[in-house]
Amino acid sequence: MKAGVITIGDELLIGQTVNANLAWLGKELGNAGISIYKSTTICDLEKDIIDALDDYLKEADLIIVTGGLGPTNDDITKETLSKYFNSDLELNTQVLARIRKYFESRGKEMLDSNIQQAMLPKDALVIDNRHGTASGMWFERRGKIIISLPGVPYEMQALITEEVLPRLKASYGVKGKYYQTLMLQGIGESFLAEKIEDWENRIYEEGLHLAYLPSPGVIKLRLTSDKGPKEAPKIKAYFEELEKRFPEFVYGMNDETIFEVVGELLKSKHISLGTIESCTGGGIARSFVAFPGSSVFFQGGLITYSNDLKMKLAKVSPESLEKYGAVSEEVVKEMALGGRKVLGVDYTIAVTGVAGPDGGSDEKPVGTVWIAIASPEGVVAEHFLFGENRGRNIEQTELYAVNLLRKTILNIK
C-alpha cells in the first residue's frame, strides 16, 4: 500500500512547531508495511488542501491528513473535506454525547464551538476519538482511502494505533514488517561500513534490509524483514555477531540511550558514580538523573568549569594546571581521582576540553577533549579531537565519556 501524508498548519511551516507527526507516521506506517512515498506540509487554506488532495489521489492508495480539526475559525479541514467529497455536514449525536461527557468529566463548560465539532460529513466513517474532541474521518473515493485526523500528536497516534491500522490490516490485508535496531557509540559510519562489509553481504543474501542511521557520536543499524516477526531469531543472531566482534562500540538495542544502559549496568553491579565536569557543565550528571532510579547509583557531581574550582573542589594541583594546562591528561586524571575521594564513590567520570568556538590553540585546537575514569583499580584517560561546533563537541564528550565508563567497568579494551 502506497501512502501520502499531508500535514496542515501554519505553525509547522514557520517552524513554531516541529512536525513530529510526520516522523511518527513514517515509523509506524513503515512497521505496518505501508510505504510513504511523499509528504507535504501546507497552510490551513481551502485551495491548498484541495490542490494537495488532487495531487495525491493520482498516485497514493492511502492519504493521511493531520491537523485543522480544532474548534476555532481557522480550522477548516473538516468543511473543506465535506465540500470536496460532496458530503453535507450533519450533527452526529453519538459524537456530541461523547464531547459533552468529555467536558463534564473535567468540570469544564462546553462551548458552541465545541458542539460544532459534532457536525461531521454524513458520508464519512467517523473515527471515534476518546482522547479529545475532534473526531477522525475516513473517506473512500475510486478505491483510494483518505483519512483525516487531529493534529494533536497523542490524539493522532492513538487513532492510528487503535483504529486506523487495525481497520487497514483487517480490510486490506496489510502485513507488518519486523525490524530491530542495534546501537553503537564511538565509531564513524564509513569506518563501520568498511569493517562489516562481509556481514552486510550476508544480510542482503538473506533478503534482509539494512539502514545506517547516524547522529553525532551514535550510529543505529536497523535490520528489517518483510516477512514479519518470524525472522526475529535471524536478526537477533546477526546482531549478536556484531556485539561479539565490536564490544567496544555496541552498547544497546532499539533506541536505548547509553545513559540508560550504563545506568542499569551500575545498578546491577551495585556501583556508585560521581561526575567531575568542566566543558560539559553538568550535562553528564543531568543525563543520568533524567531516568527514574538513578539515585540508586548516582551520588552527585562537581562542576569545575574554572581552574579555581578544579583546585578547590576536585583537588587538582596548581602545579599541574600551570605546567600542563586545564585540558590535559594530567589534569583530567587528577580531577577524576580527586573527585572520587571528595565524593566518596566507586567510580568517577571526569571531562575537560575546549568546546569552542573560542579558546583553541595550535597545540589544543577547538574540539580537544580529555576524559578520565577513576575506579578502585586506578585511573584511565583518553584523548579525543572532535570538531568545531560547540554543541556537538559537548554532546559527543558526554557520549564518549559514558561509553568509556562502560568499557572500563566491563574491562573492554
Secondary structure, DSSP 4 states (H G I P E B T S, - for coil): -EEEEEEE-HHHHTTSS--HHHHHHHHHHHHTT-EEEEEEEE-S-HHHHHHHHHHHTTT-SEEEEES--SSSTT--HHHHHHHHTT--EEE-HHHHHHHHHHHHHTT-PPPHHHHGGGEEETTSEEE--TTSSPPEEEEEETTEEEEEE-SSHHHHHHHIIIIIHHHHHHHH-----EEEEEEEES--HHHHHHHTHHHHHHHHHTT-EEEEEEETTEEEEEEEETTGGGGHHHHHHHHHHHHHH-TTTEEEETT--HHHHHHHHHHHTT--EEEEESTTTTHHHHHHHTSTTGGGTEEEEEE--SHHHHHHTT---HHHHHHH-SSSHHHHHHHHHHHHHHHT-SEEEEEEE--SSS---SSS-TTEEEEEEEETTEEEEEEEE--S-HHHHHHHHHHHHHHHHHHHHHT--
